[in-house]
Amino acid sequence: MTLSSCAHDPDPAAVVAVARTWNARAARYDQYYRSYAEAGRDAWRRLYRDAINALLGPEPRRVLDVGTGTGFAAVLLAELGHDVTGMDASKQMLERAHEEATRRSVTVEWCHGDGHDVPIASYDLVTCRYVLWTLPAPGAALSSWARALRPGGAVLVADGRWHTARQLLRSPRLIPGAVRDYLAMGRTLPYWKGITATQMTTLLSTAGFGTPRPFGHLLPGQVRRDSRDFFVVGAQREG
Ligand SMILES: C[S@@+](CC[C@H](N)C(=O)[O-])C[C@H]1O[C@@H](n2cnc3c(N)ncnc32)[C@H](O)[C@@H]1O
C-alpha cells in the first residue's frame, strides 16, 4: 500500500498516544466489521446516499473521511461513486482499510495524518463516523475541516454517547485492557464518554458551520449503535 503523507504528521503527545491505542485495537476492530451484516452496510450506504444528496446533490463528490479506521464509511462512499480519501492517525487501521477496499474492489486514497490538521484541498464533503470522542481537540479538528472544504461544502458526522463506565463494563465486545485504555485516554479527551447532538450543534457553529440537519432517522433502529444519544448530522460550511 502506498500512503500519501498529509501536510502535518500527528505529533502532539496526546494524538500519538491515541493512535497507539488504535494501532493495538486494529485487528479486533477489523474482525468486528468483517463480520458486520451486509444488511447493515446497505443501510449505511443508503444513509450516505440520501444525506449527501440532500446536502450537496446527486453528483459524485470529493470526500475526506477523517478517522477512517478500517474504512467502513470510506469504502461505502467509494461504492457510491465518490472520489474518497480516507485519513487516519493509525497506520494499523489504514492497512486494514486498504485490505477492505481491495476486497470490495473500490479505490480509495489512504492518508496517514492527524485529523486536527487536514490538508486544505477544496473537498466537497468531510465525513466522520465515531471519531470526535477520540480527539483531544474536536473543535480544532472541525475548524480545520471547515478550512479544507470548498465554499458550500459540508460535514457529515455520526456520533453519540456510549463510553459510560457502565456501558464499557457491560459490553459484549469488552476487550482486555479496553477500560484501562479508555480511562488513560480519557484524561486528554474532552468527550471520551461520547458527544450529544446538542454539544455537536455548538461545536459545529463555533467552527463556522450552519444549522445541522439530522439524518440519523434514515437508519433502521437495529443498525444504530447502542447509545442514548446516537445522531447523524450534516451541516454546510458558512461563508
Ligand atoms: C472508533 S474508530 C472509527 C473508525 C471508522 N470511522 C468507523 O466508522 O468504523 C476511531 C478512529 O479514529 C482514529 N483517530 C483517532 N485519533 C485520530 C486523529 N487525531 N486523527 C485521525 N484519526 C484519528 C483512530 O485511529 C480510529 O481509527
The ligand as an SDF file (V2000), in Angstrom:
LIG
                    3D

 27 29  0  0  0  0  0  0  0  0999 V2000
  -13.9630    4.3350   16.6230 C   0  0  0  0  0  0  0  0  0  0  0  0
  -12.8000    4.3690   15.3280 S   0  0  0  0  0  0  0  0  0  0  0  0
  -13.8780    4.8010   13.9860 C   0  0  0  0  0  0  0  0  0  0  0  0
  -13.4080    4.2460   12.6750 C   0  0  0  0  0  0  0  0  0  0  0  0
  -14.3480    4.4660   11.4770 C   0  0  0  0  0  0  0  0  0  0  0  0
  -14.6320    5.8630   11.2540 N   0  0  0  0  0  0  0  0  0  0  0  0
  -15.6280    3.6850   11.5840 C   0  0  0  0  0  0  0  0  0  0  0  0
  -16.6940    4.2710   11.4180 O   0  0  0  0  0  0  0  0  0  0  0  0
  -15.5790    2.4570   11.8010 O   0  0  0  0  0  0  0  0  0  0  0  0
  -11.8880    5.8770   15.5950 C   0  0  0  0  0  0  0  0  0  0  0  0
  -10.7840    6.0910   14.5780 C   0  0  0  0  0  0  0  0  0  0  0  0
  -10.2770    7.4250   14.7350 O   0  0  0  0  0  0  0  0  0  0  0  0
   -8.8860    7.3760   14.5130 C   0  0  0  0  0  0  0  0  0  0  0  0
   -8.2470    8.5570   15.1130 N   0  0  0  0  0  0  0  0  0  0  0  0
   -8.0770    8.8130   16.4320 C   0  0  0  0  0  0  0  0  0  0  0  0
   -7.4390    9.9910   16.6040 N   0  0  0  0  0  0  0  0  0  0  0  0
   -7.1950   10.4770   15.3630 C   0  0  0  0  0  0  0  0  0  0  0  0
   -6.5740   11.6570   14.8750 C   0  0  0  0  0  0  0  0  0  0  0  0
   -6.0620   12.5920   15.7010 N   0  0  0  0  0  0  0  0  0  0  0  0
   -6.5040   11.8310   13.5430 N   0  0  0  0  0  0  0  0  0  0  0  0
   -7.0160   10.9130   12.6880 C   0  0  0  0  0  0  0  0  0  0  0  0
   -7.6060    9.7790   13.0970 N   0  0  0  0  0  0  0  0  0  0  0  0
   -7.7110    9.5570   14.4130 C   0  0  0  0  0  0  0  0  0  0  0  0
   -8.4650    6.0970   15.1740 C   0  0  0  0  0  0  0  0  0  0  0  0
   -7.1810    5.6830   14.7730 O   0  0  0  0  0  0  0  0  0  0  0  0
   -9.5920    5.1650   14.7420 C   0  0  0  0  0  0  0  0  0  0  0  0
   -9.2810    4.5560   13.5270 O   0  0  0  0  0  0  0  0  0  0  0  0
  1  2  1  0
  2  3  1  0
  2 10  1  0
  3  4  1  0
  4  5  1  0
  5  6  1  0
  5  7  1  0
  7  8  2  0
  7  9  1  0
 10 11  1  0
 11 12  1  0
 11 26  1  0
 12 13  1  0
 13 14  1  0
 13 24  1  0
 14 15  1  0
 14 23  1  0
 15 16  2  0
 16 17  1  0
 17 18  1  0
 17 23  2  0
 18 19  1  0
 18 20  2  0
 20 21  1  0
 21 22  2  0
 22 23  1  0
 24 25  1  0
 24 26  1  0
 26 27  1  0
M  CHG  2   2   1   9  -1
M  END
$$$$
